[in-house]
């Protein structure tokens, strides 16, 4: 799988184009290997993506055949497969000030690490700050070196984090 990602990254760079994976996925039973690997490769090259998802007509608490996110037999008992929630509840930048150097998310500990370089962004300038989406699954406090943070807590437990780099390298993590 890494060869496929390496090839498309090289092609996008050669063409000067952004890269986004429009559809990918696997059987729920392979989440701990295949889905984990997809997200690790995407983090490695800062690739955005969309998981192939739909509600499966399976019974609750069973592993459904196919590539699904939800399980349940009626609209009233639909729940997310725990492994899908674990791997898709990821911290990600919606906008990055400056140049992203690295981004990693560990689904086992629900922790993340972002490193970037940027000119100074004034702490009142939300239009040029890095903006991170932090899902409710990530409960640890967000910390930064080389930047100031403004954390906005949402009713669903998720957070929006504005990151204002002080100029130069900055690091945001849990």
Residue pairs with C-beta under 8 A, 6 or more apart in sequence:
1 34
1 37
1 38
1 41
2 41
5 41
5 42
5 44
5 45
5 47
8 19
9 19
9 45
9 47
12 18
12 19
19 45
19 47
19 48
20 47
20 48
20 49
20 50
21 38
21 42
21 47
21 48
21 49
21 50
22 49
22 50
23 50
23 52
24 38
24 49
24 50
24 51
24 52
25 35
25 51
25 52
25 53
25 67
26 34
26 35
26 38
26 67
27 65
27 66
27 67
28 63
28 64
28 67
28 68
28 81
28 83
28 84
29 63
31 81
31 83
31 84
31 86
31 87
32 83
35 51
35 83
35 84
35 87
36 87
36 107
38 49
39 87
39 90
39 105
39 107
41 47
42 48
42 49
43 103
43 104
43 105
46 100
46 103
48 92
51 69
51 84
51 88
52 67
53 67
53 68
53 69
53 70
53 84
54 67
54 68
54 69
54 70
55 68
55 69
55 70
55 71
55 72
55 78
56 64
56 65
56 66
56 68
56 70
56 71
57 64
57 73
58 64
58 65
58 68
58 71
58 72
58 73
59 71
59 72
59 73
60 71
60 72
60 73
60 77
60 79
61 71
62 71
63 81
64 71
64 81
68 81
69 80
69 81
69 84
69 88
70 78
70 79
70 80
70 81
71 78
71 79
71 80
71 81
72 78
72 79
85 137
86 107
86 137
87 107
89 107
89 110
89 135
89 136
89 137
89 138
90 105
90 107
90 112
90 135
91 105
91 112
91 114
91 132
91 133
91 134
91 135
91 138
91 174
92 103
92 105
92 132
92 133
93 100
93 103
93 114
93 130
93 131
93 132
93 133
94 131
94 132
94 133
95 129
95 130
95 131
96 116
96 130
97 116
97 118
97 121
97 128
97 129
97 130
97 163
97 164
97 165
98 116
98 117
98 118
98 119
98 130
98 165
98 170
99 116
99 117
99 118
100 114
100 115
100 116
101 115
101 116
101 117
101 169
102 113
102 114
102 115
103 112
103 113
103 114
103 115
104 112
104 113
105 111
105 112
106 112
110 137
110 138
110 139
110 140
110 174
111 138
111 140
111 173
111 174
112 134
112 138
112 172
112 173
112 174
113 171
113 172
113 173
113 174
114 130
114 132
114 171
114 172
114 173
115 169
115 170
115 171
116 130
116 165
116 169
116 170
117 165
117 168
117 169
117 170
118 130
118 165
118 167
118 168
118 170
119 165
119 167
120 165
120 166
120 167
121 128
121 129
121 130
121 164
121 165
122 128
122 164
123 148
123 150
123 164
125 164
126 162
129 150
129 162
129 163
129 164
129 165
130 147
130 162
130 163
130 165
130 172
131 160
131 161
131 162
131 163
132 142
132 160
132 161
132 163
132 172
133 158
133 159
133 160
134 142
134 158
134 159
134 160
134 161
135 157
135 158
136 156
136 157
136 158
138 159
138 174
140 174
141 174
142 149
142 151
142 159
142 161
142 172
142 173
142 174
143 149
143 172
143 173
143 174
144 163
144 170
144 171
144 172
144 173
145 170
145 171
146 165
146 166
146 168
146 169
146 170
146 171
147 163
147 164
147 165
147 166
147 170
147 171
147 172
148 163
148 164
148 166
149 161
149 162
149 163
149 164
149 172
150 161
150 162
150 164
151 159
151 160
151 161
151 162
152 159
152 160
152 161
152 162
153 159
154 160
161 172
163 170
163 172
